[in-house]
Amino acid sequence: MEGELMPELNWVETVVVIVLLLCVLVGTLPVINTGLQFLALPVHAFRNHYGKAAPHHPRIAVLIPAWNEGLVLGQAIERLMQLEYPADRLRIFVIDDASTDDTPAVVAAKAAAFPGRVVHLRRDKGGEGKAHTLNHGLDIVLADEWTEAVLIMDADVIFARDSLRKMSRHLADEKVGAVTAYIAEGSRDRNYLTRFIAIEYVIGQLSARRTQNVGGAIACLAGGAQLHSRANLEAIGGRIPTGTLAEDTMTTFEGQLAGRRMVFEPHAVVLAEEPRTIDSLWKQRLRWARGNVQLTSIYRHLWFRPSRVHNLGSFAFGLAWFTILLLPAFMVLAATALIVLLVLHSDIAEFVFRFMWIAAACIYLFSMLYAVQLDGRIGRQSWREALMFPGLGALILMAIALFPWLFESGLSELGLALTDETRFMWAVIFYLWGPISMLGIWLARAVEPLPAGRFFAGLLLYVCGYGSLLCAITVDSYIKEWRRADAAWIKTEKVGRVDS
């Protein structure tokens, strides 16, 4: 690094530099939050709900919303029948959303095989969305006093044999309104994208939701596996909210606003089939992201306003929520501030750049080494994706920040000596890598349908990083919400690839 770190500045320049440094700091909040999440994770060993849990087997009505799920529904029902749970305390209700495939026949066969335990609820008019379908089932099961708890699940997921009893034990505490499980990627024909998703679920569930358990506020009950007490559902009106694309998150919020605790049970494992193409994943996550944008506005009175009833308004919960929701904006803000610093004071910009990426490298190494230990199966199968999670581009920037002489010596070996002009050019590319990587992901989605497109799409994903993929989808959600685009619920196609 050439020159002085802090050249002589007048008061105006000092104020400008301080503002720019604050912008960079704000831009690095997502990285800081990730570090805090993993630092708080060990506390879950001491601060959890297991002390109040006890063997508990309420009468559970299982609701499975199904629209053209003939390929996956039979296997899901079979596995439910094999659960380590009292058979007379478990009934399955398939809410058939006017399916046009063999879903009715599949349900009829299972109802004949398990009389009284599998019930077919047919809707004559479908296509209104998952929440409306679930509400049709809730109207029926809550009208029956037999129902003491309701398990809401997806038609394609496979429950581990001990998963339900591990979830139901938390309902022994009347203050608990609902319990959610660990949804693990379970496709038997894995590809690079499903392996990335597997790592994402380890970070976003086994890590983040354990930390949320510690903080006393859960962001979302997984839509594929959420066990509600009857009292919790009645407290929120006996219905799933229908005014958003994120009905599972809104249900989670409403239960906590009603004063009940939500619990994540990391040892209850549920396997799910995940998308194998960027376009399919994009459509799925766009629905989730748009729902979160909608909920941010709906619950604007909650953020950073502590309450005695719930912890949704705590600073920690708000920080975690907004660092995910605004991650692309933070990324652009930090890049812009660095570019302005580069123009005004290149020495300060270089120091800040190095400090930021060294911190990112340390947090990445710590969090990823921790994460792969949380689920050994995923750690073994997806270690390459764990290594490449931030993307090759980000890994190179971490290496340059840690060992800047390697970059200069490497260019010299190639006969490309650094001049003031080329140094500035490289700095611009490095500082703008965040926004550039998001554009790379948009390109990956565009080329994926072309001949050999999946290869190049995968290559771009490894270079740009899985986090940039999620950021690009979030940007698209901003655009769709701003344009008030069609918010119809789009089903994620499942074909029965779960390794049971």
N, C-alpha and C positions, 0 to 999 in steps of 0.2 A: 504494500500500500504506500503510495507516494504522498508527499506533502504532510501537512499537519492534520491531525484528526479534527480539531476544532479551530479553524482559522478565525482571525479577528472578525467579529460581526458587530454591526451596529444594532440598536435596539429593535428596529423594524425587522431586520433579517433574523434576529434571535427569536422574535415572536413567530415569524413565518416557519422557521425551522422547528420550533416547539410544536406548532400546530401540525406540521407534517409528520413529526415523530409520533404524535398522538394518533394520527390517522393510521400509521403503520401498526401501532400497538393495537388499535381497535381491529385492524385487519387480521391480526394474529390471534384474536380471541378464540376462534375455533380450535387452533392448535393448543392453546393454553387450556381450554375446556377439556380437550381429550386427555391432556396430562393430568388434570385434576380428577377426572373420572377414574383413571387407573390408579391414582394415588389413594383415592377414597375406597377403592374396591376391597382391599383387605378388611376394612371396617365391617363389611357384611358378615364376616365370620363371628362377630360379636353383637352386631346390631341387626337383628332379623326377626322374623315372626315365628321361628320354630319353637320358641319357649311357650307360645300360646296355642300351638297346633297340637292336635290329638287325633287318634283314630276316629273317623267320623264318616258315616255312610248315609247321607240324606237320600231321599228318593229323587232321582235325577231324570228329567226329561231332556233327551238329546235332540236338538233342532239342527237339521241339515238342509239348508236351502239348496235346491237343485234345479238347474236349467240345462238340459241336455248333458247329463253327467253319467250316462250309461257306461262309459269306458272305465270309470273310476269308482263309482258308488258301491258296487258289490263288494269290492275288496275292503273299502272303508267300513262297511257294516259288519263284515266278517271279523275284522280286527276288533271292533267294539264288542262283539259277542265273546271275545277271548280275554277281555280285560279282567284283571284281578279285582273284581268288584261284585258284590252280591247281585245275582241275576235278577232277583225279584225287586230290586231297587233301581233298575235301569230300563227305561223305555226309549225307543228311537222313533222320532217323528221326521219323516222325509217330506219337506214342503216342496212339492213339485210345481215349479213355476211355468206351467203349461208347456212342458217339454215336448219336442217333436221327434225325439229319437226313441231308443228303447228304455229310457229311464223308468216309465211306469211298469214295464215288464220285469225289470231288474228288482224293483221294490216289491212287486207282487210275489216274486219268487222267494225273496228274503222273508216277507211276511208269512208265507206258507211254511217256510223252514223254521221260523221262530214265532209261532202264533202268540199274539198278545204282547210281543216285545218290539215288533216293528210295525209302524203305522204309516200308511200312505195318505198324505194330505194334498189333494190336487187343487190347484188354482186354475180356474177356467180362463182368466185373463192374466197373462204374464207380461214381462218386459218393463215392469215399473222399478226394478232395482232390488238389490239384496235386502235393504232395510224393510221395504214393503213386504217382501216375501217372508222375512223373519217375523214381522208383526202379525201376519196371518197365523203363523204357528203359535206365537205367544198368546194370542187371543184364546186359543183352544187349550193349551196346556195350563195357563194360569187360571182358567175357569174351573179346573179340576183340583180339588183340595189335595189330591194325591201328590202333586208336584211340590217338592220342597226346595229344589234347586234346578237350574237350567244350564245345560252345556250347549253353547253355540259353537259350531265347527264348520269347516268347509268340507265339501264332498270328496275331495281328493286326498285329505291328510290321513296319516296312519299313526294311531296312538300306540306308544309302547305299552306293554301289558300292565306295568305298575304306575302309569302316568296319572290316571284319574284318581286313584286313592291317594296319591301324593298331593294332588291338587285339593281334593275334598277335605283333607285333614285341617286345612287352614280355615274352613268354614265352621269348625268347632268354636271359633271365636266369633261371637255375634257381631263384633265391630267390623269384621271383614265382609265387604259386600261382594267382591269378586276376586277370582284367581286366574292368572294366565300362565301358560306353559312356554317352554322353550321350543319355538318352531325352528327346526333344523332342516337344512337343505338335504333332501334324501333321494335324489334321482340316481338311478342305477347306471344311466348312460351319461355320465358327467362330461361336460366340456369346459373350456376355459371360463366361460361366463358363469356357469353354475358353481364353479369352484371359487370365483370371486364373490358370488352371492353368499356362499357358505361362510367365508371369512367375514363378510359384512354382518351376517347374523350373529356370529360370535361376538363381534365388537358391539353391535347395536342391541343385543339381547343379554347374552351371558355377562357382559361387562356393564353396559349402560343401565340395564334394568335392575341389576343387583345394586348399583349405586343409587338408583331411584328408590329401591326398597329402603336403603339407609336414610335417604332424605324424606321418606314418608309420602311421596307423590309419584304416581306412575303416569307416564305420558300416554300410553296406549295399551289396552288389552288386545293381544294378538287376535285378529279376526278369525283365525283358523282354530283357536282353542281358548275359549273364555268361559269359565264356570261362574255363574251368578247365583247368589242366594235369592230365594223368592222375595225376601224383604227388600233386597237391593233393587230388583226390577220394579217392585210395586212403588218404591220410593221415587223412581224416576218416571212414574206414570204407566208402567207396565208395557212400554213400547220402546222400540229403537228409534232414535231421532232420524228423520228423513230429509232434513233440509241441507245436507252436506254430503260431499263425496267421501268423507271420513267418518262414517257412522260409528265405527268401533272406537275411535278416539273420542268422539263426542259423548258416547255412552260412558266411557271411562271418566271423563271430566264430570259428567252429571252425577255419577255415583259418588264421587269424592266431594262434590259440592253439597250433596245430601248428608255428608258427615260420615260416610263409610270408607273403610280402608281398602285399597286395592293391593294385591300381593302378586309378585312374580315368583313362580316356583321353578328354579333353574334345573331341578332334577326330574321334572316331568317333561319327557322328550316326545315331541310330535314331529314326524317326518313329513315334508311337503315337497311337491314337484314345483320346480322353478323354471322360468323362461330360459330358453337356450339361444335366443337371438337378442341383439341390442334393441331392435324395433319392438319386440314383444315386451321386453323389460321396460322400455321407455313408456309404453302405453299403460302398463301396470303402475309404475311409479309416478307417472304424471297424474293419475287419479289420486294417489296418496298425497302428492305434493300440493295439488290444487285443494284438496280437502283441508290440509294444514293451513294453507293461506286463508281459506274461508274461516276456519276456527280461530285463527289469530285475531280476526276482526270481530267475530261473534263474542269472544271472551276478552275483549280489550280492557274491560274493567278489572280483570284479574291480575294482569302482569305487574310483578314487583310490588304487590300490595299484600303483605302477610295477613293471614287470617287464623283465628283460633280453631276454626272448623276444618280447614284443609291446608295443605302446604303447596298448593298450585301457585300461590302468589309469592313464594319465597324467591330470593335473589338467585339461589343456585338453580332452581328449576327454570326460572326465566332465562338465565344465561344459557343453559343447555338447550332450551327450546329455540331461542333466537340465533344462536350460533349455527344451528342446522338450517333454520328457515332462511337466514340472511347470508349464508356462507358465500354464495357467488358475489353478493354486494361487498362483503368484507374483502374478498379476494381482489376485486377490481379497485377498491379503495386503497388497499396496501400497495398495489402495483402503481396506481396513479401517483400516490405520495412519493414512492421511490423514484419515479421518473422525474418529478418536479425537483426532488432533492438532487438527482443526478445533474440536472441542468444548472441548479443554483450552487450546489456544493458537492462535488463528486466524491470527495474524501469521506464526508459524513454519510452519503448514500452507500458507499462501499462498506463502511463499517456496519451500518444498520442492516444491509443485505446479508452480510456474513453472520452477524449476530442472530438474525431471524432464522436463517437456514441451519445454523448450528443447533439452535434450540429445537427446530423442527426435527432434525436428525436424532437428537437425544430422545425426544418424546416418541418419535416413530419407533426407534429401536426398543425402548422400554415397553411401550404399549403392545407392539406386535409380538415380542418375545413372551409377554405376559398372556396375550390373547390366545396364542396357539396352544398354551397349556390348559386352557379352560375346556376345550373339547379335543381330546387326543385324536379322535377319528378324523375330524376336520383338519387338525394340524398335520397329520400324516398325508392326507389326500391333497391338501391345498397349500403346501408349503411354498410352492413357486409363486402362487398368487398372493400369499402373505408377504413374501419378499418384494413383489412388484406392485403391491397395493397402491402406493403413492404414484407409481409410474416411473419408467426409466428416466424421463426428463427430470423429475423431482429428485431422484436418486443422484443424478449427475450434479445437480445444483448443490445438494448436500455435500457431495465429495469436493466440489470446487470451494465451497465455504470452509470446509475443514482443512483442505490442502490446496490453497490457491496456486502454489508453485507448480503443482502437477499440470494444471491447465496451461500455464504459460510455457512450461517446458515441452508439453505435448505439441503445442502449436509451433514451437521452435523446431522440433523434430520434423514437422511437416513442411518446414520452410516458410511458415506464416508468422513472421515477427509482428508483435503487437505495436501498432502506432497509436497515437491519440485518437485517430478516427476509428480504427478497428476496435480499440478498447471501448469507445463509446457505443459502437454498434453492438458488440457482444453484451455490454451492460444493459442496453435497451431490451434485447432478446431475453436475457436472464430475468430482468425485473418484470417483464410482461408475461412470463411463462404461465402464470395462472390463467389469465384470459385466453392465451394462445392454446393452452391444453383443452379448454372448453370448446373452442372452435374445432380442434382436432377431433373431439368426440362427435360433434355435429357432422363432420365429414365422414367419420366412421359409420354413422347411421345412414348417411346418404349412399355410401358405396356398398353397403352390406348386400343389397339385392342384386348387384351386378355380378357377372361371371368372375369367379375367384374373389368376390367381394367379401365373403366371410373371413377369408385369410387376412386381407388387408384391414378389415374392421377390427379383427382380433389384435393385429399388430399395432394399430393405432391405440387401442385400449391399453395394451401393455406399455406403450410409450407415454401416453397422456395420463393414465392412472384411473382407477375405478372411482376415486373421489371426484375427479373431474366429470365423470359420467353422471354422477348424482347431481353435481352442480349444474350441468347443462340441462338436465331434466327440470331442476328447480327454476332455472331461468325461463324455460318453456312454460312452466306453471304460472310465473308472473305474467307472461305475455298473454296466455289463454284467459286468465282472470281479468286482466286489464281490458281485453277485447270482449269479455263476457261470452266467450266461446261456448258451444254446446257442452253441457255438463252431464250428458247421459252416462250412466254406469256401463262401462265396457268390461265384459267378462274376460278373464285371462284363460285361454284355452288350456285344458289339461287332458292328457291322453293315457294316464296310468303308468308313469315312468318311475313311481316311487319304489325304492328297493326295500321291500318289506321282509 
